[in-house]
Amino acid sequence: MKLKKGVVGLVAMTLLLSGTGCSQSATYKAGTYTGTGQGKDGPVKVQVTVDKNKIKAVKVLSIQDNKQLAASATKQITKEIVKQQTTKVDVVSGATHSSKGIIEAAKKALKKAGASDAQLNKTAKKQAVKAKSTKTDVVVVGAGAAGTAAALAARQQGVKVVLMEKTASPMGAGTLAGGMFAADSAQQKAAHKTVSKKWLYDKYLDASQGYMNGVLVRRIIDQSGPTVDWLNKNGADMKLVDAGTGGSYAHQGDPATLHGYQKGGTVAIKTLINKFKAEGGKVYFKTPAKKLLTNQHHKVTGVVGTTATGAKITVHAKKVIIATGGYGGNQKMLNRYLGKPNTKGQVLQNKGDGIKMAWSVGAGKEGTDTTHYFWETFTNAGVKKMTQLVGDKYYMLNTFTAYPNLRVNTQGQRFSNETDTTLYARHGAEIAAQPKQTEYVIFDKGMLDKIKAKGTVAIEDQFGKWKHNPQFFMEFNEPSSTKTSIKQENTPVDFAPLLNKLTGTGVVFKSDSIDGLANQMGINQAAFTKSVNQYNGAIKQGKDKLFFANTKRLIKVKQGPYYAVKFVARNLGTLGGVRINDQIQATKTNGTAIPNLYVAGADAGGMYGKIYVDFEGGTLGFAYTSGRLAGLNAAKSIK
C-alpha cells in the first residue's frame, strides 16, 4: 500500500506525539486554508488551521464517499495529522481512497500556508516499542461478520478468546451487506414463511453446477435459521423482508430468505463486538496477523502479528480461526486466480492474508477462482470526471441499470436477456465475461419523456406491490425502504440536463442517430446497428430468437436523440481460497483436517462454483453461520 508524504519537520518525540510541539524548521503563514483532493466517489474538501509553527486543526468539510468508510478515515486521518504534525500518516485500511483524498487535500491546504516540498516529504519518527506475548484458548483473525461471530460464539462457551483485526474499526463486507439468508428462523416460522431446504440446496447446485462441497452446503443451510436467532438474541437486529424489496425486481415472488439489518451492518457488528468485550473477550484493532505459529508436530499453536504501535505481538492459542475476508484487494492474486481482465473487490483491505497463512501450513486450495461480481459500476476515471461536473448527482445514472433496456458490449453486440438484469449476481457475471468487462445501456428520448412525465413507474412498476405492506432494511448502511422507493419511482425526473452535462466524460454518449451514437461510443457501427435492429425487431415480432427475452418488457430504441451509458463490472469480493470441511476446519487436499485451524467466511471455499448463488443474503449467511460454527466447534474441542 503506497503511503502519502510528510508535511512538517520533526521535534522532540514527546512533544510530537502530544500534538503540542513545534518544528523549528516548519514555518507557516498563520491562518486557515482549504484544499481539495480526490476520494473514491468524488472530491474531498479539507480545512487546515495553522499558527506559525504548528498544525492546530484539520477538518473535513465535505466528502462524497461511503459514509462508513469516510467517517473512519475522517476521524483517524485528521487526528493523526495533528498528533504527528505531518501528513505522512498511514492510510486507514479499508478506507484507502477516502484516506488518500483527505491527505491530498490537507497537503494542498498546507502548501497554501507556505509548506515547502522538503517539509511535505519529512517523516515523523516513531518510538521504539517492545514485543508482546499473550496466551489464550482461541484466537480469531479478522473482525468482520465471520470473525466476530466466531469470537462471540467461542467466548459464550466459556473459553478465553482474542480477536485480532487489521483495520481501526470493523469495515469488512459484512458491514456493507443488507442481511443474511435463513431457511427456518423463528421469524420465518412465526410468519409461516419457512423456506424449502431443497429449494436453497438446488440454488447452490445450479450456481455451482456441482463444483461445491455438498456436505458443507447442507450444514450451512441447516444452521442458518439458528444463526439468525442467535444474532438477534445478541443484538444484531435483523428482520425478515420479502424478496425483491431491495431493488432486485427479478427476485419478486421468490421465498423470503433475507433477514435485513435494521440498523445497518456497521452497527450490528459493533454491537456484537461490544457484546464480546462485555463478556470478557479481548479485541486488538489495527493489529494485522502476519503468520501462524506451529510446533514440532506441525500443529497450529497461535498467531504472530503487529500492534497499532508497531510492536510484534505473539498470541499463543489452542485453536486459531481465520476469517480475513478473501483476497479482493490483492491485484496479484486476482490476476493469478481470476485471470485478466478482472476488477478489484469493494473492500480493498482484504488482501488474502488469512488464505496465505492457511496455505503456508498445508491447507488445500478450493474456490480460488470464485468471486462475487454483482450489479455494475463506473470506472474510477469516469467517476472523477463526473463528480467534477455534477458532484454526487452522477449516481442517478444507476437508475438505468434496473430496467430491461438494450445492452451491448464494446464490440457493439447484444449479449444477454435484458429482462434478467436485476438478477444482479448473474448479470454481474455476464458483464465480467464481456470484453473489457464493459456494457453500454442504450435508451432513447421516448423513454426519457415517459420518466419526465410520470417517473420510472411509467417504464415498470417495481415496488407498488408493497404499497400497503411496507418493507425496510439497511444496505451499505443506507435505508432500503419500499416507501421511499415507491415515492421515487412515482416522481417525474428530467434526466436530459444531467445526461447532457455528462457527455464527453467517457461515460455518457448522445447522438441524433444510431450510427452517430456508435461513433461517439467508439464501437463497431455495423455490429451496433445490427444489435439495435435485432432488438427492435424482436419487440415488433413479439419473439426474441436470440436471447429469448420477454419482449413485452423490452424498451424500444426508436426516437432520437439516442443515449448510451457505460458501465463496468463490479466485484464485491472473492469467495474462496481454503479447503474446509463441514466442521469449518481447514483441511489438506486429501480432506485431512489441519490440527487446530478453522477458516470461515470468504476465506473458505466449497460453497460456490464460479459465481455467487442468486438468492438474497447468501454471502452474509455463510459468513455468520460458518463463523458461529467455527467458534462453537473450536471452543467445544477445548472443553
N, C-alpha and C positions, 0 to 999 in steps of 0.2 A: 504494500500500500504506500503510495507516494505521499509524503507529507509536505506541508507548506513551510515557508521560511520564516525566520525570526524578524523582530522589529526593533528591539532596543538593546542597548548594551547591558553588561552584567554588573551586579552589585553583590555585596556580601550575601551569602545564601540565606541566612536567617531573615534578612530584610526582603530579599527577593521573593521567598516563599510566602511571606505575610502579605505581599502586595503593597507594602508601605515604603519600600526602598526606592532610591532613585539612582540612575546611572549618571556618572559624571560625563560620559560621552554622548548621552542622549539628550538633546535639547530640542524641544518642540516650541511651536508658537501656541501659547496657551489659548484654549478656546474649545469649541465644539464643532466637529466636522462630520460629514457623511460620505459614504462610499457605497458603490453598488457592485455586487458580484453575481454569479450565476449559480442558482441551485438546480435541483433536479427538474422542477416544474416551472421555473421562471426566475425572475430577478430577485435578489436578496438585498435589501437596503439596511445599512448599519450606521449607527451614530456612535462616534467616539469622542469622549471628553478628555482633554489632557491639560496639565499645567506645564510649566517649563521643563520639568524633569521626569514626569511620570504619566502613565496612563491611569486616569482616575475612574473611568467608567466606559463600558461598552454595552450598547443596547441595540437589539434587532428591531428595526422599525416596521419592516414588512418582509414576509417570506411566504411563498406560494406552495411549498412542498407539503407532503402528507403531514397532518397536524401532529401526529405522534412522533414521527421522526424529527420534524422541525423543532418540536418542543424539547426533545432530548438534546439535540445539537445546540440549540439556543442556550439552554441552561448551562451545559458543560463548557462550550467553547468561550462564551463571553466571560464566564467565571475564571477560566484558565488564563485567558489573555491578561486580565487584570492581576491575577495572582502571580503569574510568571513574568509579567511585564514584557511580553513578547507575543508575536502572532505565530511563532513556530511552536505550536502546540499540536498534540495528537488529535487527529480527527476522531469523531465518535463512531466506533464500529457499529455498522448497521445504518448509520446516517451520514455516509461519506459525502454524498453530493451536497447535502444541506450544510455540513461542516465546512467543506471547501468553499461554498458560496459565502458563508459568514466570514471566513478567514480572508478571502479575496476582497470582500467589501471593507473589512477593517483595515487591511493593508492600504487600500486606496485612500481611505479617510486619513490614515496616518501620513501618507505621502503629502496630502494637502496641509498637514500640520508641520511639515518640514522634515519628516524622517528621511534619511538618506538610504541609498541602496545598501550600503555597508551595514547600517543599523537594521534594515529589514532582513539581513542574512545572518544575524547573530543568533546564537543558540543559548538558551538558559541551561545552566549546569544543574545536574541532579545529585543529590546527596547519596553517598554510598549506603546501601541497605543490606541487612543481614538475611541470610536464607532462613526459611521457616520450615518446620516439620510438625505434622499432626497425625493423629490416628483416629479412625472411625470404623464403623461397621460397613457402611455403604457410601460410596462417593458417586455423585451423578454429575456428568459433564454436559452442560447445556441447560439453560433455564427457559426454554420455550415451552410449548404445550406438553410435549412428551416428557421432557426432563423434569418439569415442575410436578407433573402428575406422578412420575416415578418417585421423586423425593418425598412428596407428601404421603403417598401410599406406603412407602417403606417406613417412614417415621411413625405413622399411625399403627404400625405393627410392633412398635416399641424398641426398634434398633436405632443406633446413632447414625445420623446422615449428614453429609456435607454436600452442598450444591455449588458447583462452580460455573460461572458464566463470563464469557469474554467481553460482553458489552457492559455499558454503565447501568443499564436497566433493561428489563425484558423488551425485546423488539423483534422476535422471530416471526415466522409466518403465522403462528398461532395467534399472535396479537392482531393480525390483519384480517383473519378469516371471519366468516359470518356465523359459523356454527358447525355442529357435528351431526353425523347421522346416527340413528339407532333403529333397532328393529322392534323393541318391546320395552321401552322406558315406562315408568309409572305414568307419565303424561299421555303417552300413546295408548296405554291400557285404559286410562280414565276416559279418553276421548273416543274409544273404540276404533283407534286408527293404527293398531299394530301392523307391521309390515311383514309380508311373507319372507322368511329367510331364504326360501328358494328363489324368489324374485331378486333379492340382493345378491345371492351367490351367482345367479345367472348373469347379472350385470357385470360382476367381476370377470366371469368366464368369457363373456362376449368381448369385453375390452382387452383382455389378455390373450384371447384365442388359445388358452391353455397354458401360456407361459406364466404360471403363478404357483404359489405354494398353497394348494387347496386346503390342507390341514390348518395352516395359519389363517387363511381367509375365513374358514368356518369358526375358528376360535375367536377371531375379532368380531364377527357378526354376532356370535352368541353373547359376547361380553359387552357389546355396545350399549345395550339398554342399562345394565347395572352401572356402567361408567357414567352415563348421563345422570343417573340418580345420585351417584356418589359425588359428582361435580357440583350438582345443585345443593346437596347437603353441606358441601364445604364452601358455598358462597359464589360459585361461578355464574349463577343466574342465567339459565338457558330456558327457552320456551319453544314448544313445538309450533311450527308455522307451516302453512300449506306450500306445496311445491310450486315454484314459478313466481313467488311473490317478490323475489329479488331482481327480476328482470329477465329470467330465462323463460321466455314465453313458451318455448317448446316443451318445458317440463310440466306445464299446467295439465292436471289430470293424473300425474304420477302419484304414487303413495307419498304421504307426508313423512319424509325421513329427517328433515332438518330441524334441529333444536338450536334456534338462533340466540346469539348473545343479546342480552337485553341492555347491557351497559358497555358493550364493546370488549374486544379481545384483550386489550391492554389492561383494562380494569379487572377483567376476570383472572388473568394470570397473576397480576399483582396481588389480588385477593388471595389466591391460592398460595403464593409465596409468603404473604403475611401470616396466613394460617400455619404454614410450615414453620416459620420462625417462632410463632407463638407457642407451638407445640415442642419447641426445643431444637429445631433444625438450625444448621449453620449455613449461611449464604456468603459466598465470595463473588462480588461483581468485579468487573474489569480484571478478571483473572483467567486468562486463556490457558487451557491444558495443552501441554506440548508432547508428552509421551506417556505410555503406560509402563508401569513397573512390573517385572516378572521375577520369579525366584528360580532356583536351580532346576526346579521340576517343570519350568515353563508355565507355571500358573500365574495369572494376573494378580498382582498384590497392591495395586494403587496407581496413582497418577502424579506426574510432575507438571507443575505449571508455573506461571509468573503472576505475581500480585500487581495491584494498581501502582505500588511504589517501585516496581521493577525487581522486587525480591523473588528469588526462587522459592517455590513452595512445594513440598513433598507431602502428599496425602496418602498415608498407608491405610489400606482398606481391605476388608474381607471380600467385598464384591464391588464391581465397577459397572455403572450403567452409562452408556454413551448415547447422547441424543443431541447432536450438534447441527441438525437441520439440512443435511445434504451438502452438495458442492456447487450450487447455482451461482455463486460469486467467484468461482475459480476458473478463469478463462482457459488455462492449460488443460484442466481436467475436462472441461466442456468440449474443447477441441478433440481431445483424445477419445472420449467415450461417446459423444454425440456426433462428432464429425462437423465439418463446415458446410454451409453456414450454421450458426447457432445463435442463440440470444441469451444473455446473462439473466439469471433469476432476479426477482424483485428484492430479495433480501441479500444484499451484497456481502454481508459479513460471513455468510455460510460458505466456507472455503473447503469443505471436505476434511476438516481437521480430525473429527472423530472417525470417519471412514478410514483414513490413512492410518490412524493409530490402531484400529482393529485389524486391518490388513497386516500391520507390522508384527503382530503376534500370532499370525497364522489363520485369521478368519478368511473364509472364502468370499468370492465376489458374486453378487447377484443383483440384477436390476441396475447395472451401471449406466445403461443406455435409456433409462426411463426418466422422462421429465414432464413437467406439468405445464404444457402450452395451454393457455386459457385466455379467451377473448382476444383482443388486439390492442395495439397502441401506436404511438408515433415514434419516429427516430428522435434521438436527443437533439440533433441539429435542427430538426423541424420544430421541436418544442421551443428551442431557444429563439428561433426566428419569429415564431408565432407570439410568444409572450412579449417580445419587444414591441409588437404591433398592437396586441389586444389584451395583454395580461392573461389572466386565467380564463377569460371568455372562450379561448380556443377549445376548452374542454367540452363545449356544447357540440362540437363536431362528432363526439361519441354517440350522439343521437342516431346517426346514420348507420351505426353498427347493429342496431336492433331490428331492422326491417328487411324484408326479402327483396332488396334491390339487386340488380345485376352486379356481379363481381368478376373482375378479370385479373390475371397475373401480369407480370412485367412483359410478357410476350403477347399480350392482348387476348389471351384465351380465357373463355369462361371455364371454370374448373370444378364447380360443385353445385349441389342443390341449395339454392339461396334460402329456401324456406326453413332450413335447418341451422341457420347461422346463430340462433340463440341456444343451440346446443354448444355452448361456448368451449367446452373441452374438445369436442370433436372438430369443430370448425377451427379452433386454435391450432390443432394438429394439421388440418388441411392447409392453413396459411403457412405453417412451418415447412411444409413439404413443397411449397412453390419456389421458383427461382427468387433468390434474394429475400426469401421469407416475407414476401410482399403481396398485398392485394390492393386493388383500387375499387372503391364503391362508386357506382355510376348512378346518377339520377338527373332529373330534368326540371325545367321550370314548372311543369304541371304539378309535380309532387310538392315543390316549394309553395306554390299558390294554394294548395289544399291546406298545408300546415299553417300558412299565414292566415287563412280564413277561419279554421276551426281547431288547429292544433294537430298533433300527431295522431289523435284518435281518428282523424279523417282517413288516415292510412290504415291503421289497425288498432282496435281497442284491446290493449294488452293487460289492463288492470281493472276494468269495470266490474268484473265478476266479484270483486271484494268490496264493492260499494257499501254493502250492509254487513260485511264481516271483515273489518279491517285487520291487517296483519302488520307486525312490526318486529324488526330485529336490527342489530348493528353489524355492519360490514365495513372493513377498513376504518373502524372506529367512527363511522358516519351512519346516521339513521337511514334505514331502508324501510320506508313506510308506504303502504299502499294508499293511504290517504293523500300523501304528498304526490305519489306517482299519478293518481287519478287526476289531481288538480293540474299537474304539469302536462299530462297528455291532452287535457281539455283546454289548455291555454294557447291561444294563437301566438305564433312566433314567426317573425320575418327573418329568415336566415340569410337572405340575399346580401345585406350590408356586411355581415361577418364574412361570408364567403368571398365577397369582392375584396375586402381588406387583406385576406389571406392568400389571394392568388399571387404567385411569384415567390412563395415561400418554399416551394417544392413539396407542399402538402396538398394544397387545393389548386385545382385546374378548372378552367372555364373556357368554353368556346361556343359560338353560334352554330357550329356544325360538328358532326361526329368525326369527320376527317380532321378538322381543326383541333378537336379535343385530343385525338390520338397524337397529333404533332406536339401539342402542349405537354402531354404526358411523356413523350419520348418513346412511345411503343409502336409496334408494327401496325401500320394503318390498315392494311388488308385484313390481318387477323382480327383486329378490334372490330372492324366493320362487320365481319362475318359473325363474330360473337353477338353483337348487338342485333343483327338481323335474325339470327337463330333464336335468340331470347324473345324478341318481339313476336316472331313467327309462332313460337310455342304458345305464347299468350293468346294470339289470334286463333290458333287451331284448337286450343284447349287441351293440348297434349305436349309434354316435353319429352321428346325421344332421346335427348342427350343425357340428362341427369334426373329425369323422372320427378321433377318438382310438381307440386300442386299449383297449377297455373292460375287458379283463381286468386292466389295470394301474391303472385308476382306483380311488380310495379313497372308499367310501360316506360320505355325511354323514347319519347316521341316528339317532345316540344322543346325547342331551343329557347334560351341558351342551355347547354348541357354542362354538367359538373362531374368532377371526379375528386374523391378524397383518398389520399394514400395512407394506408395503414400497414404496420409490420407486426410480426409475431410477438406475442407477449408471454414470457416464461415466468411462472410463479416460482419455480424452483425444481430441483431434481428430486426423484422419488425412489431412491435405492442406492445400493452400494455394497452392503454387507449381508452375507447369507445368515439367516437366523432360523430357529425352529419355532414351534407354536408356544414354547415357554419363553420366547423372546431372548433366548440365549444365542450369542454369536456361535456359529459353527464353522468347522473346516469344510472344505469342498466335499468331503465324504459324509458330511452330516454329523460328525462327532462334535459335541459341544466344547467350546473353549472354556476351560475352568475359570469360573468367577466373573465372566464377562457377558453383559447383556447389551443389546443395541436396539433402540426404539425409534419410532418416528421416521423421518425422511432419510435417515442414515441406513435404514433397514430395507432389504429387498425382499421380494416374494409376494407382495400384494398386487402388483400390477404387471402388465405386459409392457408394450411400448408406450402407451398413453394412459392418462388418468381415467378412472372409471366415471361414467357420465350419469351420476345421480348426486343429489345435493348433500354436502357435508362429509364426503368420503375421506379426504385427506386429513382433516382435523379429527375425524372419528378414529382413524387409525392412529394418529399421533397420541391422543389422550388415552385410548384404550390400550395400545401397546405399552405406553409409558406406565400406566397404572399397573398392568400385569407384570411388567419388569420389576417395578418396585415391590409388589407383593411377593413375587417369586424369589427375588433376591433376599428379602427380609426373612421369609419362611425357611429358606435354605440355611440361614444362620441360626435361627432359634432352635 
